[in-house]
Amino acid sequence: MPSAETAPAPTGLTDRALNWVERAGNKLPEPFMLFLILFALTGVVSTGMAWAGITVSVPGAEEPTVIKGLFTGEGLTWLTTNLGANYIGFPPLVTVMPILLAIGIAQHSGLLGAAIRKLFGSSPAWALPYVVGFVGVISSIMADSAFVVVPPLAALVFKAAGRHPMAGLLGGFAAAGAGYSTNIFPTSLDALFAGITTSVMGALPGYEFTAVNPVSNWFFNIVASLILGFVAGFIIDRLVEPRMVRMGVSRDEIAAEGEDEATADDAEQMRAELTPAENKGLLVAVLGAVLLTAVFLVAFLMPESPWRNEEGGFLPRSPLLSSIVFIVVAYFAVVGIAYGAVVGTIRSSRDAVRMMSDAIKEMLPFVVLAFILGNFIALFNWSGIGTWIAVTGASALEASGLDGFAAVLGFILLASCLNLFIISGSGMWAIMGAVFVPMFALIGYEPAFTQAAFRVGDSATQVITPMNPYMIVLLGMVRKYEPGAGFGTLMARMLPFVVPFWLVWTLILAVFFFADLPLGPGNGIFLG
């Protein structure tokens, strides 16, 4: 059993506060039981609201949304006919499991360990937190795949550099999640947001405003990405990692009962210097990636490519953007197999299958939890409770009478609170945008500015809510180092990121607002 680091007990105010959060949060039931309870409570509440005849009118919708109850004839029929579909159709399963198979090949073949030692072996250890912070923030270009790919790689990078792997793991996840709505590159999310923003302005026919497109917030996003990447690195370096050391969290994965603590292969992969065979394997893996990239470019960019949308482009939706998971899987599988074939870790297809099986074994707890989590989220959406919460909150803010930047702050705070319940950024923007884009336009704000303000509230809090399905994935990763970790542990580890991200991002928006800086090409803050 790897020995935990010994250190004096934490005594600082921050440590005491976070320890209280951890203890309180860990008193919650185990994740499966927690979501079973939440499922039952949602069923009871939705049934009461359905019996009361509660409806909610979404701005722009032709018909009001009727709250549907689980414990009604319609609800019980829905549950019995969709139990399996809710599970199998759980979005993270679609993302996590295929990527996990390919990462299993890349990891167990030795590729990831060798690549990290090659890339970061001569890098100064002090810079790693900032690299992880920046990479995490811009990893949203991979969509939800970022939550699966970045954290474990960040942990490997930190361990290879002699730093605490848990700091890299937590920092990678926090940066990817809390900074999800910004990027230095235009992403599919930008196109999706722009489409929603433009469509809801139909509520003000004849009202002149600057058209919103996928780069309408680009300048704002570039500034936010760079600053938030630095903030994430600072938090990892100055807050998270020192706390891991003070708490004596193990630097090594702690084997579950009945498993070997570490294999000779794992130890071999973390050696400082690469052998000639490993260097050759990396070269072949890079050549494989280059060849695969060439194939993808030809397939995707040719004029009649089937991966284009009906208009011949890629934004806001196209088969290409729906193929992100396939692309990630293809890269990890190709480079992993190429490397393994050269160094001898993959001698036949059986070796690759074994590596994928080992990767799945490590995620079995997530596969079990996904059953109840998928059904809970499906019930939350099907019942209409999520829509009711969003519209009710928006109406309350609208009735508050706030104006100026105070109204913008209220809007950001509302989005942050709703983000604890509604994880889908596009889904929440479709509801909130329908209310606030026209409302803020009437008091003189460009739709692109309202969209930028929404980005601030849409991301930071999603790394502390159990409603985020990837928190379950993170919990599985954390338990490799802290077997007794629970949701309280995750909340305590993520809180140091949430408040600074929220405050810094809001400050960036305030600077753009009061200095009247352009948010993107041709898009300002104020109408006219």
N, C-alpha and C positions, 0 to 999 in steps of 0.2 A: 504494500500500500504506500503510495507516495506520501511523504510527510508534508504536513501543512507548515507554512512559514510561521515562525514564532515572532511575536511583536507585542508591545504594550497594548493594553486594551484601549480602544478609542475613547477619547474624553472630550473632544471638541464639540461645540454646539451643533455643527452640521452633522457630525457622526451620530450624536445622540438623537437628533431629529430623524435622520434616515433610518437609524436602528429602530426607532419607534414605528415608523411607517412599515418597515420590514416585519416586525413582530405582529403588528396589527393585521397587516395584509396576509401573513402566513397563517392567521387564525381562520381564514376562509377555508371552506372545504377543499378537498382535492379537486383539480380542474374538472374532471368528469362529473363529479357530484355537484360542483358549483353550477355548471351549465345545465345539468338536469333540473336543479332547483329553479334556475332562471327560466328554463323552458316552461316549467309548471306555472311559475308566477306570471309569465307572459300569457300563457293560456288562460289563466283565471282573469287577469286584467282585460284581455281582449274580449273575453266572453261577456264580462260585465259591461264593457263599452258597447259591444254589439247589441246586447239586450236593451241598453239605454238609447239605442238608435243614433249613436254619435257618428257624424260624418265630418269630413274636412274638405274645404274647397281649395284646391291648388290653383294659384293664379295662372290663367291661360288654359286650364283644362276645361273641357266642355261639360263634364259631369263631376260632381263631388265624389271624393273617395269615401267609400263606406267601410267603417271598421268591421272586420270579420272576426268572430270568436272561435277559438279552438274547440271548446266544449259545446259545440252546436252540431247539428247534423252535417252541415257543409264542412265544418272544421274537422270533425272526426273522419269524414270521408277523404278530405284532403290529406290528412296525416297517414291514413292506412294505404292510400294509393301512391303516396310520394315519399314514403320513408326511405326507401333505397335510393331513389333519385336525388333526394336532398343530400344524402351521404356521398354518393358517387359524383354528384354535380357540384360538391363543395369546391369553390374556386382554387383554394390553396392546394388541394389534391392534384388538380390539373396542372398546376405550376410546379409544386414541390417534387412530386414523385418522379416524373421523367428527368428533371434536372438532377435529382439525387442519384439516379442510376448512372448518369454520365459522370458526375462528380466522383462517384465511387470508383470508377475506372481510373480517373485522373489522380485520385488520392492514393489508392492502394497500389497503383503501378509505380508510385514514387515520383510522379511528375510534379505534383504541387510542391512537395518538399524540396525537390531539386531546383525548381524554378524560383522559389522564394529565396533559397540560399544563394542562387546566382544573381538575382536582382537586388537583394537587400544585404548581401554579405558584406559589402564595402560601404553601405550607406550609414551615415551617423544615426545611432539609435535615437537621438533626441528628436529627429525629424519625423520618425514613424507615426506618432499620433496625429500630426498635421497632414501627413499623406493619407492616412486612413480617414480622417475627417473630411478632406476634400473629395477623395474617391467615393466615400459613402454618400455625400451630398449629391454628386453628379451621377451616381449609379442609377438614379430613377430613369435614365435613358433605357435601362433594361426592364422597365416596368416592375412588376411584383417579383421578378426573378432576383432583384437586388437583395431582398430579404433572405434569400437562400444562399446566394453566392458570396456576398461581401463579408458577413460576420465570421464564418469559419476560416476564410482566407486571411482576414485580419488577425485572427488568433494565431494562425501559423506564422505570420510575419513577425508578430511580437515575440513569440516563443523562440524563433530562429535568431532574433536579435538579443535574446537574453532579457526581454521585458516580460511583463505579466500577460499571458495570453487572454485572460478574462477581460482585461482592459481593452484589448483589440477587439474581442468578440462583442462586448457591450457597446463600444464606441462605433464599430462598423454598423451595428443594427440601429443605434440611435441616430446616427448621421443619415442613414438611408431613409429612416422613417420620419424623423422630425423635420428633415429638409426635402421631403418627397416632392413638394409642389414647385421646386425651383431647380434650375439647371443652367449651365452656361451654353448648352445646346438646345435648340427647339426640339421638343419631344411630341409624341402622340397626345400627351395630356394637354399640351398647349393648344393643339388643334381642336381637341374635344371641348375644352373650356371656351375657346373662341367661337365655336359653332353654337354653343348654348347661349353665350352672351349676346351674340347677334340676333338669335331667334327671339329672345325674350323682349328685345327692344320693339318688337312688333306691337307691344301693348301701348306704345306711344306713336301711332301713325303720323307721319309728317314731321316728326321731331328730328332735327338735324344733329347728327353725332358722327364722330370719326369711326370709320369701319374698323371692326376688331378682327384680327387675323392671328395666325400662330406665333407671330413675332411681336405682337403689340405690347407684351411685357418683357421683351428680351433684355433691354438695358437694365431694368429693375432686377431681372433674374440673374444676370451676370454679376452685378454688385452683391446681391444677396448670397449667391453661391460661394463667391470668394470669401466673403466675411464670415458666413456661417461655417464654412469648411475650417477656417482658422479658429473660430469659437469652439467647434467640436474638438479640434486637436488640443486646444488649451484645456478644455474640461477633462479630456482623457488623461492628459499629462499631469495636470495639477490637482485634480479632484478624484477621478475614478481610480487610476492606478495606485496612488498612495493609499487610498482607502482599502483596496484589495490587499495590499501589503499589511496594513495595520490590522485588518481582520483575520489575517492568516489564511486567506483563501489559497488553495493548492494551485501551484503552477502546472501540475501534471493532471491529466485526466485520471479520475478515480474509477477503477473498474467496478462495474456492477457485480452483484453476487453471482458467482459461477463463471465469471469471465476472467481472462488473463489480464493482469494490470497493464502490461505493455508487451509488445512483440519485438523480436529482434529487428524486424523490418522497420518498425516505427523508429527505433533508436538509430538504425542505419540511415534513415532518411534525414535525420537532424544533424548529421555530421557537418562540420564546418566547411570542408573542401569537397569539391566534386571530383569523382574519378573520371578518367578519360571516357569510359563507357557512358557515364551520365552526361558529360558534355556533348558526346555524339548523339545521345538520345534527345537532348534538348534541341540540338540543331535539326534533327529529323522532325521533331514535333513542330518546330517553327515552320519548316518547309511544308509540312502537312497543313498547318493553319493558313499559310500563304496560298497554297493550292486550293483549299476549300474556299477562301475569300474570293479567289478568281472565279471559281464556279458560281458562287452566289452573285457576284457582280454581273456576270453574263446573264444568269437566269433572271435576276430582278430588274436589271436596267434595260434589257432589250425592249424595243418599242411595243411589241405585242406580248409582253410578259404577263402570264396569268396571275402574277402576284400584284398587279396594278388594280386599282378600282375601276369602276365603270367610266370615270372621266379620264382615265389614263394616268392618274397620279397615285400618290401614296397617302396623302392626308385629306381629311382627318381619319378616315378608316380605309383599310385595304387588307387583302390577304397577307401582304408582307408584314404589316403591323400585328396581325393575328398569328404570325409565325415566329414570334420572339422566342418562345419556349423551344421550338424546334431548332432555331439557330444556335441558342446557347447549348442545347444538348449535343448538337452536331460538333461544335468546336471542342467541348470537353471530351467527347468520345474519341474523335479523330486524333487529337494531340495525345490523349492518354494511351490509346492503343499504339500509336506510333512510337512513343517513348518506351512503353513496356516491351514492345517487340525488340527494340534495340538493346535494352539493358537486361532483358531476360526474365522480367517479372510476368510477362504475358507470352506463353509459349503455345497456347492453343485457345480456342474459344471457351473452353472450360474455365480457364483462368479469369477471363473477362466476366463470365457469368458469376463466378464465385465472388469477384469484387463487387458486382452489382448487388448480389445477395447480402453481402456484409453491410453494404450501405443501407439497404432496406431494414436489416435487423436493428440498426442503430436508431431508426425512426419509427419502430413499431408502436411506442407509446403515442406518438402523434397520430398514427393511423387509427388507433382506437379512439382517441379524443375527437378526431375529426367526425366521427359518427354523430355524437351528441351536439357538437358545435355546429356542424352543417345543418342539422335539423332545427336548432335554436335560431340561427340566423335566417333560415328559410321561413320559419314561423314569424319572426319579427318583421320581415318584409311583406309576407303574404297577408298578415293581419292588418297592415296599414298603420300600425302604431308608430313606426319610424317617420312616416309622412306627417302624422298628426303632431308629433313632437316638434318637427322642423317648422311647420306652418304656424303652430301656436307660439313658438319662440319668436319667429319673425314678426308676428302680429304684436307681440308684447313690446318689442324694440321699436316698432313703428309708432306705437301709441305712447312711447316714453317722452316724446317731444325733444329729443336731443338733436343738436345741429352742429355744423362745422366738423372739426376733427374729432370732437367728442362722440358724434354719431358714428364716425368711422371706427373709433375704438370700441364702441358698443357692439358694432357689427362684427368686428374681429373676435371679441370676447364671446359673442353668441355662437359664431362659427366654431370656436375652440370647444365650447361646451357641447354643442351638437355633435362634434367630431368624436366625442366619447361614445356616442350611440350609433352614429351613421358613418361607417368607415369609407364608403365609396365616395371619393371626392366629386366625381362627375354627377353621381346621384344627388348628393347634397347641393351641389351648385345648381342643378336643374331646378330644385325647389327654392333655394334661397335667392338665386339669380332672378327668378321670375318675380320676386317681391322687391328686392333691393336694387337691381339695375335700373328699372324705371323710377323707383323712389329717389335714388341718389341723382339720377339724371335731372329730375324736376328741381333739385336744389343746386344744380350746376356742375355735377361731376360726370366726367366721361365714363362710359361703360367699361373701358379698359382699366380705369383706376379702381372701380368697384371690384373688378376681377382680380386685380393685384392685391387688394386688401383681403379678399377671400383666401388667397394663397397663404397668407400669414396665419390665419386661424385654422386652415384646413389640415395642417401637418403636425404641428408641435405636440399636440396632446394625444396623437394616435399611438405613441409608444408607451402609454401608461394605461391603456384601456384593455380589459379582457375581451372586448368586442373585436379587437384586431386579431384576426385568425393567425397571423404570423407570430404573435406573442407565444402561442403554443409551440411553434417551431423553435423560437428562442429559448423557451423554458427547457426543451429537450437538450439544447446545446449547453446551457448553463449547468444542468444537472450532471454533465460529465465532469465538472470541476467541483460542484456543490450538490451532492446527491439529495440533500434535504431542501433544496430551493423550492419556493412556491411563488404564487403571484405577488405576494408581498415583497419577496426578494427582487423580482423584476421591477416593481414600481419604485423601490428604494434605489435600485441601480440606474433607472431611467430618469428619475426626477431631476438630478443635477443637469441634465440636458434640456429638459422641457422649459423651465422658467427662463434661463438665459437665451435660448433660441427664440422664445416668444417675445421677450423684451428687445433683443437686438434686432430681430426682423421688423418689429413694430417701429423701432427707432429709425431703421432704414427707410421704411415707408413714410415716416414723418418728415425725414429730410427731403425726400422727393416731393412731398406735399407742400411743405412751406417754402421750398426753393423753386417750386414749379418746374421740376426737371422732367424731361421727356421719359416716358416709361418704355418706349420702343420707337422704332422708325415711324414718325408721323403721329404718334399717340401721346397726348399730354394728360394733364390732371383735370383741367377745368374746361367745360364746354365753352365754345366761342373764343 
